[in-house]
Amino acid sequence: MKSVGEIMAIGRTFEETVQKALRMVDESCNGFEGSRFDIDSNNKSFATLEEVTNELKNPSPIRIWAIAAGFERGLSIEYVHDLTKIDRWFLSKLYNIHSIHNMLKARSVSELSEHATLLSCAKKSGFSDKQIAA
């Protein structure tokens, strides 16, 4: 039997709360990112799209990272909804985090200082300084 862990994260937006909660689950986790995470030292990764879709179909403690990995591989909100049956509102909020992450990846740290709006949006969406720097 697996134990159920509870976390609490407080934020002004859903996105910020999710990001903080994920960082509380595991210290090695930066937030809602599907490319790298380490839950309970299992070093789970999603090498193929098939692994992602299998994880999305079956609820598990790492499903949230499978959603992030699915978005990184181009899966749509509708397709993830069909696999998970998670409400589209929640998926759209998670997709917002993914979109901001992509905008951050497209810019260097020096460019971010010129884009105060993007930096402000990232901080309001719960991106840590470590995430932004990465």
N, C-alpha and C positions, 0 to 999 in steps of 0.2 A: 504494500500500500504506500502510495506517495503522500507526503505531507503537503499541506497547502500553506504557502507563505503569504503573508499580507504585507502590503506596503502602503504608505501614505505619502502623497506628494501634493503640495499646495502650489497653485499657480493662478495667474490671471486668465490664461487661455487653456483650452483643452490640450493644444500642442505642447505648451510649456509643462503642463502636468504630466503628460505621457513621457516626455524626455527625462524629467526629473525622476519619475518612477522607475524607468528603465535603468538609470544610473544607480538607483538605490538597490536594485535587484542584484547587480553584480558590479563590483568596482572596476573591472576591466572593460565594461561596456561604456561607450561614449554617449549612447542615446539610440535613437531609431535609425539604425544602420544595419543592413543585411549582409554587408561584406565581411564584417569581422565582429565576433563576439565570443565569449568563453563562459558558458553557464556551467557552474559547478565543476569546472576544469575538464569538461567534456570536449572542448575544442571543436564543437560542431560547426561545420561549414556546409554551404550549399553549393556543391561543385556543378551540378547540372540543373536544368529547368525541371526535369523529372523529379529530382529530390525536393525542389521547392513546391511543386504541385502536390506531391504526396504529403508533405508536411502541412500544407494548407487544408487538405481534405480532412485531416485528423487532428482534433484539438490536442495540444500538448503545451508544456511550459515554454517552448521556444517558438511557438506559432507566430508571435508578434514579429520576430526577426525574419521568419519566412515571408511574412507580408512585405517587409522592407526589401528582402532579397527579390521578391516577385516584382515589386515596383522598379527595382534597379534593372531587372531584365526586361522591362517594358510591358509587364502585365497591366491591364486596365483595372480600374475600380470595379467595373461590372464583372469582369472575369474572376477577380478575387472574391467578389460577393457570391458569385455562382458556386465557387468551391467551398467557401467558408460559411456562408449564410450570415456573415456579420453585416450589420446595418450599414447602408451606404454612407450615412452621415459620419460614422466613425471612420470608415475607410477614406472618405474625402478629407478628413482632418489629418489622417496619417499621410495621405498623399500630399497634403500641403507641406508637411515636414520634409518629405522626399523632394519636392520641388525646390524648396529653399536650400536644401542640401546641395542639389545640383547647381543652383545659382552660385553658391559659395565656392563649389569646386571649380567653377569656370573663371574664378578671379584669384589673383595673387593677394597676399596679405597687404601689400602696398596699395593695390587697387581698392581694397575694402575701405581704407581710410577716406577715399574719395567718394565712396558710395555709402554715406551715412544712413540712407533709407534702408538699404539691404541689411546693413549691420544691425540697425534698430529692429527690423523685422525678425532677423535671426534670433536676437536676444529675447524678444517677446514670444518667440516660438520655442524657447527653452534651450537653445543651443548654448553649450558651455563654451568658455574661452578655449578650452582644449580642443573641442570639436571644430571651432572656427579656425583655429590655428592649423589643424590637420588638413 
